[in-house]
Amino acid sequence: MTRFLRTLSALLIVAVVAASGAACRKESEALYADPLINVFTERARDEGLTREQTDGKRLFARYCATCHGDAGQGDGQNAYNLDPEPPDFSESLKLHQPSYWRRIIEGGSAAVGRSPQCPPWGRMLASSDLDALVGYLQVLTNPSAR
C-alpha cells in the first residue's frame, strides 16, 4: 500500500507541474491576443521595424494619424479642419532633433511655441510609449533608420 501511495503522490506532483506549465504558456500567449497588435507585428516584421518602432507605429496610427495622416504627411482625415494644417513630417522633422519631437508629443505643440491644436500626450502615455513614438518618427523622416 505504501508503494501505491508513493506512486500516486509522484503522479500527482507531475500532473500539477505539467498543468502549471501549461497555464503559464497560455497566459503568455494571451498577452498578444489583440488582433490589431498581431497585424502591426506582422507588417512591422515585413518592413524591418524594431519592436519599439512597431509600438510607435501602432501608437501613431491610434493617436496621430487622424490629423497627420498614415505616413505623417499632414494629410489625415481631420487635417482639413485645422488651421494651420499639420506639417509634413518627411520635411519638418528634419529641422529638429528627436528631443524636440518628444517635447511636442509630451507637452503638445504649444509647449514649443507653436499652435495649440496638437494635444499633449504626456499625461496619457507612458514614457516608453513616448520613446516608441519618437522611434517611429525617425522611421518616417529617415526610412533607413529601420
C-alpha positions as CSV (number, residue, x, y, z in Angstrom):
1,M,0.0,0.0,0.0
2,T,2.9,2.4,0.8
3,R,4.4,1.9,-2.7
4,F,1.0,2.6,-4.2
5,L,0.7,5.9,-2.2
6,R,4.3,7.0,-3.3
7,T,3.5,6.3,-6.9
8,L,0.2,8.2,-6.7
9,S,1.9,11.1,-5.0
10,A,4.6,11.2,-7.6
11,L,1.9,11.2,-10.4
12,L,0.0,14.0,-8.7
13,I,3.2,16.1,-8.4
14,V,4.0,15.5,-12.1
15,A,0.4,16.4,-13.1
16,V,0.4,19.6,-11.0
17,V,3.8,20.7,-12.5
18,A,2.6,20.0,-16.1
19,A,-0.7,21.8,-15.5
20,S,1.0,24.9,-14.1
21,G,3.4,24.9,-17.0
22,A,0.5,24.8,-19.5
23,A,-1.2,27.6,-17.6
24,C,1.9,29.8,-17.9
25,R,2.2,29.2,-21.6
26,K,-1.5,30.1,-22.1
27,E,-1.0,33.3,-20.1
28,S,2.0,34.5,-22.2
29,E,0.1,33.7,-25.4
30,A,-2.8,35.8,-24.2
31,L,-0.6,38.9,-24.0
32,Y,-0.7,39.1,-27.8
33,A,-4.3,38.1,-28.2
34,D,-5.2,41.5,-29.6
35,P,-5.6,41.1,-33.4
36,L,-4.6,44.7,-34.1
37,I,-1.2,44.1,-32.3
38,N,-0.7,40.9,-34.3
39,V,-1.4,42.8,-37.6
40,F,1.1,45.5,-36.7
41,T,3.7,43.0,-35.6
42,E,3.4,41.0,-38.8
43,R,3.6,44.1,-41.0
44,A,6.5,45.6,-39.0
45,R,8.4,42.3,-39.4
46,D,7.9,42.6,-43.1
47,E,9.0,46.3,-43.0
48,G,12.1,45.5,-40.9
49,L,11.0,47.6,-37.9
50,T,12.2,47.1,-34.4
51,R,9.8,46.2,-31.6
52,E,9.9,49.9,-30.3
53,Q,9.3,51.2,-33.8
54,T,6.4,48.8,-34.2
55,D,4.9,50.0,-31.0
56,G,5.4,53.6,-32.2
57,K,3.7,52.8,-35.5
58,R,0.7,51.4,-33.6
59,L,0.5,54.4,-31.3
60,F,0.9,56.8,-34.2
61,A,-2.0,55.1,-36.0
62,R,-4.1,55.4,-32.9
63,Y,-3.3,58.9,-31.7
64,C,-1.7,60.9,-34.5
65,A,-2.7,59.7,-38.0
66,T,-6.2,61.3,-37.8
67,C,-4.5,64.7,-38.3
68,H,-1.0,63.8,-39.5
69,G,-2.0,61.0,-41.9
70,D,-0.8,57.4,-42.0
71,A,2.6,58.3,-43.4
72,G,2.9,61.6,-41.5
73,Q,2.4,63.8,-44.5
74,G,-0.1,66.1,-42.8
75,D,-3.0,64.6,-44.8
76,G,-5.1,62.9,-42.2
77,Q,-8.8,62.8,-42.3
78,N,-9.1,65.7,-39.9
79,A,-6.3,67.9,-41.4
80,Y,-8.7,70.0,-43.5
81,N,-10.3,71.2,-40.2
82,L,-7.1,72.6,-38.8
83,D,-5.5,76.0,-39.3
84,P,-2.6,75.8,-39.6
85,E,-2.6,72.3,-41.2
86,P,-0.5,69.6,-39.7
87,P,3.1,69.6,-41.1
88,D,4.5,67.0,-43.5
89,F,6.9,65.1,-41.2
90,S,9.1,64.0,-44.1
91,E,10.3,67.6,-44.3
92,S,9.5,69.3,-41.0
93,L,11.1,66.8,-38.6
94,K,14.4,67.0,-40.3
95,L,14.7,70.5,-38.9
96,H,14.8,69.4,-35.3
97,Q,16.3,66.8,-33.0
98,P,14.3,63.8,-31.6
99,S,14.3,65.5,-28.1
100,Y,12.3,68.4,-29.7
101,W,9.8,65.9,-31.2
102,R,9.4,64.3,-27.8
103,R,8.7,67.7,-26.2
104,I,5.9,68.2,-28.7
105,I,4.4,64.7,-28.2
106,E,4.6,65.1,-24.4
107,G,3.5,68.7,-24.0
108,G,1.6,69.4,-27.2
109,S,2.8,71.7,-29.9
110,A,2.1,74.7,-27.7
111,A,5.0,73.5,-25.5
112,V,7.4,74.7,-28.2
113,G,5.5,77.9,-29.0
114,R,3.5,76.5,-31.9
115,S,-0.2,76.1,-32.5
116,P,-2.1,74.6,-29.5
117,Q,-4.0,72.3,-31.8
118,C,-1.8,69.2,-31.3
119,P,-2.7,67.9,-27.8
120,P,-0.2,66.9,-25.1
121,W,0.0,63.2,-24.7
122,G,2.5,63.1,-21.8
123,R,-0.1,62.5,-19.1
124,M,-1.9,59.8,-21.1
125,L,1.0,57.8,-22.5
126,A,3.8,56.0,-20.6
127,S,7.4,57.2,-21.1
128,S,8.1,54.0,-23.1
129,D,5.2,54.9,-25.4
130,L,6.7,58.4,-26.0
131,D,10.0,56.8,-26.8
132,A,8.3,54.4,-29.2
133,L,6.6,57.3,-31.0
134,V,9.9,59.2,-31.3
135,G,11.4,55.9,-32.7
136,Y,8.7,55.7,-35.3
137,L,9.0,59.3,-36.3
138,Q,12.7,58.6,-37.0
139,V,11.5,55.9,-39.5
140,L,9.1,58.4,-41.1
141,T,11.9,61.0,-41.6
142,N,14.6,58.5,-42.5
143,P,13.4,55.1,-43.8
144,S,16.9,53.8,-43.5
145,A,16.6,54.1,-39.7
146,R,14.9,50.7,-39.7
